[in-house]
Amino acid sequence: MKIAFICAGTMAGSLIRGLRAGAVPAGDIIAADPAQGQLTALAELGVQTTTDNAVATASADIIVLAIKPQITGTVLGQLPSLSPHQLVISIVAGIDMSSLQDWLTQGQPIVRCMPNTPALLGAGITGLFANPAVSAQQRSAASQILDSVGSSVWVGEEAQLDAVTAVSGSGPAYFFLLMESMVASAQKLGLDAATSRQLVVETARGAALMACQPEADPATLRHNVTSPGGTTEAALNTMQAQGLADTVDAALRAARDRAETLAVEFGSKA
């Protein structure tokens, strides 16, 4: 399984490191980027590098697009025609399947992915969608690549990737905002900055670990730590009275709607 990465940026680098950690031979990976500086760090992993996208894709079984959405049409338009047996995996935000198919060979197997930034630490979650040309073996290969930086889930409709974007793609920032607000409030309550940060970050990590346990349910976990008439109940009642659920719902809808708009702005019909 020969894998070519078009662009050697941060996410591509994380995937390559994940694949190497998973024992994928360095000789099976090639990265292409016009910036030699981007390639130098990856060359230290033993993988092949090139500044020529055509060279990278020539013998690849799988081509991972990790480019900026604004240049996707230009980059794909400059590639030699791909074989219908080559799988294209796109992690390009805002470029829908219709646009990718317009810019590639008719009947090209394509998987669209929406990873998130914890993938940089090997703790990501990725949503995937495949067009009908993707075989079962290619779906398995796509899962293997994205699972190298965390875990993945398949969706049955492309539109659901916009929901994935709203929930997990943008999701880390929601937790960061809550943590930021808690740190600021802790300082208003008299704690110093370092102590506030440590308390908030470690609490967030512990809560996430509890939620990651098999069969764990966030609602049940919340109920279990909320004593009637206690401090936790007082805080949660305030959050609910301030409309937290409605705020979260509106925020995710806004992110989903923006994802839909990006497909129009950057797609082949723009």
Secondary structure in CASP SS format (residue, H / E / C, confidence):
PFRMAT SS
TARGET T0000
AUTHOR 0000-0000-0000
METHOD secondary structure of the structure
MODEL  1
M C 1.00
K C 1.00
I E 1.00
A E 1.00
F E 1.00
I E 1.00
C C 1.00
A C 1.00
G C 1.00
T H 1.00
M H 1.00
A H 1.00
G H 1.00
S H 1.00
L H 1.00
I H 1.00
R H 1.00
G H 1.00
L H 1.00
R H 1.00
A H 1.00
G C 1.00
A C 1.00
V C 1.00
P C 1.00
A H 1.00
G H 1.00
D H 1.00
I E 1.00
I E 1.00
A E 1.00
A E 1.00
D C 1.00
P C 1.00
A C 1.00
Q H 1.00
G H 1.00
Q H 1.00
L H 1.00
T H 1.00
A H 1.00
L H 1.00
A H 1.00
E C 1.00
L C 1.00
G C 1.00
V C 1.00
Q E 1.00
T E 1.00
T E 1.00
T C 1.00
D C 1.00
N H 1.00
A H 1.00
V H 1.00
A H 1.00
T H 1.00
A H 1.00
S C 1.00
A C 1.00
D C 1.00
I E 1.00
I E 1.00
V E 1.00
L E 1.00
A C 1.00
I C 1.00
K C 1.00
P H 1.00
Q H 1.00
I H 1.00
T H 1.00
G H 1.00
T H 1.00
V H 1.00
L H 1.00
G H 1.00
Q H 1.00
L C 1.00
P C 1.00
S C 1.00
L C 1.00
S C 1.00
P C 1.00
H C 1.00
Q C 1.00
L E 1.00
V E 1.00
I E 1.00
S E 1.00
I C 1.00
V C 1.00
A C 1.00
G C 1.00
I C 1.00
D C 1.00
M H 1.00
S H 1.00
S H 1.00
L H 1.00
Q H 1.00
D H 1.00
W H 1.00
L C 1.00
T C 1.00
Q C 1.00
G C 1.00
Q C 1.00
P C 1.00
I E 1.00
V E 1.00
R E 1.00
C E 1.00
M E 1.00
P C 1.00
N C 1.00
T H 1.00
P H 1.00
A H 1.00
L H 1.00
L H 1.00
G C 1.00
A C 1.00
G E 1.00
I E 1.00
T E 1.00
G E 1.00
L E 1.00
F E 1.00
A E 1.00
N C 1.00
P C 1.00
A C 1.00
V C 1.00
S C 1.00
A H 1.00
Q H 1.00
Q H 1.00
R H 1.00
S H 1.00
A H 1.00
A H 1.00
S H 1.00
Q H 1.00
I H 1.00
L H 1.00
D H 1.00
S C 1.00
V C 1.00
G E 1.00
S E 1.00
S E 1.00
V E 1.00
W E 1.00
V C 1.00
G C 1.00
E C 1.00
E C 1.00
A C 1.00
Q H 1.00
L H 1.00
D H 1.00
A H 1.00
V H 1.00
T H 1.00
A H 1.00
V H 1.00
S H 1.00
G H 1.00
S C 1.00
G H 1.00
P H 1.00
A H 1.00
Y H 1.00
F H 1.00
F H 1.00
L H 1.00
L H 1.00
M H 1.00
E H 1.00
S H 1.00
M H 1.00
V H 1.00
A H 1.00
S H 1.00
A H 1.00
Q H 1.00
K H 1.00
L C 1.00
G C 1.00
L C 1.00
D C 1.00
A H 1.00
A H 1.00
T H 1.00
S H 1.00
R H 1.00
Q H 1.00
L H 1.00
V H 1.00
V H 1.00
E H 1.00
T H 1.00
A H 1.00
R H 1.00
G H 1.00
A H 1.00
A H 1.00
L H 1.00
M H 1.00
A H 1.00
C C 1.00
Q C 1.00
P C 1.00
E C 1.00
A C 1.00
D C 1.00
P H 1.00
A H 1.00
T H 1.00
L H 1.00
R H 1.00
H H 1.00
N H 1.00
V C 1.00
T C 1.00
S C 1.00
P C 1.00
G C 1.00
G C 1.00
T H 1.00
T H 1.00
E H 1.00
A H 1.00
A H 1.00
L H 1.00
N H 1.00
T H 1.00
M H 1.00
Q H 1.00
A H 1.00
Q C 1.00
G C 1.00
L H 1.00
A H 1.00
D H 1.00
T H 1.00
V H 1.00
D H 1.00
A H 1.00
A H 1.00
L H 1.00
R H 1.00
A H 1.00
A H 1.00
R H 1.00
D H 1.00
R H 1.00
A H 1.00
E H 1.00
T H 1.00
L H 1.00
A H 1.00
V H 1.00
E H 1.00
F H 1.00
G C 1.00
S C 1.00
K C 1.00
A C 1.00
END
